[in-house]
């Protein structure tokens, strides 16, 4: 039960912190200064942020409590407060938790200022969210790696997660812009089509960073000589599933970039023509984005799970 609780909290923290950082980054590269101040799209993307930040604080505290309970071998409600305090004060995980808590408090303050100073507040929120996200590298395999290699491992993981956050945050932003049931408008369609096109360059960079840092991470954790040995373990099997899902996300992203985005742009430019069908173009993009989001969330579940497994232990 404790392992399931820890994995669940890890997944929720990964997803929550990536949404905070990714949704904060999106307006900075995809929207004009004027659009960041408008109720739609700018304020639409800012609305979830205070709640995401507050929920992240609760999750972070719950994660520390669950970890302490696991080390004591007791239920979460039976943990020794002195042990919890010792964990916070005397361990690297505790130090990371303190940094995460401070970063999230800054994030809450920035989220509350998004409607007043959207560009500055979004930049601060992205920095604070990214800082909170990178503290998760102190748990799992990166946290267990010692010395200079450990610092390299954690820095590599941090880049990996920030790039993933920007990608997943963009998917969430597009789903908000193209959400089903929202009143249709040519302006909203035009903003979505343009920002999808702008994300193509950012998304390509994210994919390159994710792929490169993923290879480095695999080399540090497994090593080229131990691939066959790890492949027989639950860790290796979950990692293989993650790679397949990542490949599926690339295929979906390619379809978005080369087929669905041009169709959406044409619908935005000529909405009244027979050839352009805004409703059809939006529904096709919504479906594609939901599939991409589902694959991304499944990857986070796998990462939260195999990040707590021995790479070479048999199932």
N, C-alpha and C positions, 0 to 999 in steps of 0.2 A: 504493500500500500504506500509506504514511504517513497519507494522508487517511482511509482506512478505519479505521486504528488509532485516530486521534484522535477520529473520530466514535463509534467503539465505546466508547472510554473515557469520552467525554462522556455518552453514553447511560447507561452503567453508573453513573457518578457521580450523574447526575440521579436515576435510579431508586433507588440505594442511599441517598443523603442524604434523599430524600423519604420513604422508608420509615422511616428513623431518626426524623425529625421527626414524621411523621404517626402512627406507632405510639406514640411517646411522648406525643403530645397526646391520643390517643383515651381512655385511662383517666381523664384529668383531667376530661373533660366527659361521658363515657358511663358510667362505673362509680362506684359508691358507695365511700367509704373502705374499708369492709370487703371489698368485692369486689376492690379493688386489692391487698389482702394475701392473698387466697385463692389456692390453687394454680391453680384454674380459676374465673373467667377471668383474673384478674390476672397470675399468674406465667406463664401460657400465652403472653400477649402480650409479656412481658418476655424470654422465653427467646432469641429471635433477636437481641436488641439488641447484646450484646457482639461477636458474630460480624459483624454488619452494620458496626459501628464499626471493627473491625480491618480488614475488607475495604475499607472506605472509605479508610483510611490507605494501604493498598497501591495502590488505584486512583489516589489523589491523587498519590502519588509516581510511578506509572507515567505519569500524564498529564503531569506536568512533564518527565519524561524524554522522552516522545514529542514534546512541543512543542519541546524543545531540539533533538532530532534533526531535526525538520522544518525548523527554522531553519538548521541546519547542512547540511542536505541529505544526511544520512548515516543509517544504520540505528541503531536504539535502542542496540544493543550497541557501537556505534562512537562514541558521543558523547564530546566532550571534557569531562572533569570540571570544568575551569576555566570552560568556557562555561556548564555547568549552574549552577555557583556564581554566575556573573555574572547569569544569568537570575533567580535567587532574590533576589540582593542589589539589583539595579539596575532592575528592571522592576515595573510595577504588577501584572502577572500573578504575579510572584514574591512580592510583598507579600501578595497575596490567598492564595497557596499557604501562606505562613507562618501567616496568620490561620486558614486552614482546618485546618492541621495542629494548631495549638494548640487549636482548638475541638473537633477530633476526639479529642484526648487527654483533654480534659475529658469528652467524651461517653463514652469508654471507662470512665473512673472512675465516672461516674454510672450507666452500665449495670450495672456490677458491684455497685452498691448498691441496685438496684431491689427486690430481695427483702427488704432490711432497712428502708429508708425509701422506700416506693414513691411516695408523692405528691411529696415533695421531689426525689427522684432523677429522677422522670419530668419534673418541671418544668425541672430543670437540663438534662436530656437534650434536651428540646424546644428550649430556648434555644440549647444548643450545636449541635444538629443544624441548626436554622434558620440560625444564624450561618455554619456550614460551607456550607450550601446557597446562601446569598446571595453567598458569595465567587465563585461561578460566574458572577455577572453581570459580573465583570471580564474575562471572555473573550467573544468574539463581538461582536455589534453594540453592546451597551451599553458594553462596554469601549472600543470605538473612538470613542464619542461624547465630545466634549471640552467642557470648561467647565461652567457651571452646568447646561446641558442634559444633560450627561453624568451628573451626580449625580442629576438627576431621572430619567433613563433607568434608572440602576442601582437607585434606590430603587423605582421602578415595577416593574421586573423582580423585585426581591426580594419585594414583596408578591404578585405574580403567582405566584411559585414556592412561597411559604409556603402560600398558599391552596390551590394544587394539591396540595401535600404533605399537608395535612390531609385533603383529599378522598381521595387515593389511599391514604393511611395507614388511613383508615377502611375502605375496601374490603378492604385486606389484613387488618385486624383482624376484620372480619365473616367473611372466608373462614377465618380461624383458628378462630373461634368455631363456625362451621357446617361445619367441614372434614369431607369424606366419610370414612367409616370410623371416626370417633370414636364412643365409646359414647354412645348417646342418653340424655339425662336431661331431666326437666321443668325443672330449675333452669337448665341451660345454654340450653335453648330460651327460657325466660322472660327471661334476661339478654340474649340476642341480640335478641329481639323488642322489649324496652324500649329497648336502646341504638340499635337502628335507628330507632325513633321519636324518640329524643332527637337523633340526628344530623340529622334533617330540618331543624331550625333552623340548625344549624351548616353543613350542606351548602348551604342556600339562601344564606347569607352568603358562603360560598366561591365559589359560582357568580357572585354579583354582583361580587365582587372580581376574579375571573378575567376576567369579561367587560369590566369597566371598565378594568382595567389592560391588557388585551389591546388595547382600542381606543386607549388612549394610546400603547402601544408601537408599534402600526401607524402612527399619525400621526407619531411621531418617526422611525421607520425609513424609511417610504415617503412619507407625506404624501398628503393627499386628492387633490392634483393629479396624482400619479404612479401612481395605482392601476392604470390601464390598462397603463401601461408595465411595471409590476412583474408584472402578471398573465401576461405573455408569457414571463417568466423562470422557470427552475427554482425559484427562491425563492418566487415567487408561486404556482406550482402546488402546491408542498409546503405552503405556508401554507393554501391552499384545502382541501387534503386534511385538514389539521389541524382546520380549522373544521368540516368535515363530520363528522369523528370526534367533536369536541366536542359537536356537535348530537346525534349518536347517543348519547353518554353522558348527555345531558340527558333524552332519551326513555327510556332504560333506568332512570335515576334516578327519573323520574316514575312509571314502572311499579312500581318498588320501593316508592316512598312511598305510592302511592294504591291499589295492588292487592295486592302481595306481602307488605308489612309488616302490613296488617290481617289477612291470612290467617294469617300466622305468629303474630300476637297472639292470634287466636281459637284456634289450635291449642295455644298455650301455656296459655291460660285454661281450655280445655275439651278436653284431649287425648283423653279417652275417649269423646267423643260421635261419632256417625256423621258429622256434618257436618264436624268438624275432623279433619284427617289430618296429624299432625305430620311424618311422613316425606315426604309429598307436598309440604307447605309448605316444608320445609327443602331438598328437591331443587330446587324451583322457584327459591328464593332463591339457592341455590348456583350454578345455571346463569346466572341474571341477573347475579350478582356477577362470575362468571368472564368473561362477555362485556364487562362494564363495565371490568374490569381489563385485558383484552386491548386494548380501545380506548385506555385510558389509557397503556399501555406503548407502543402504536404511535405515539401522539402524542409521547411522549418520544423515540422514534427519529427522528421527523420534526424535532423541535426541535433535537436534537443535530446533525442533518444540515443543515437550512437555516440554522442559526445560524452556519455557516461559509461561507455563500454570499453573493455580492454580490446585493442585492435587484433590481438592474436588468441584470445580465449575462445575455446570451442563452445558451441551452444549447448 
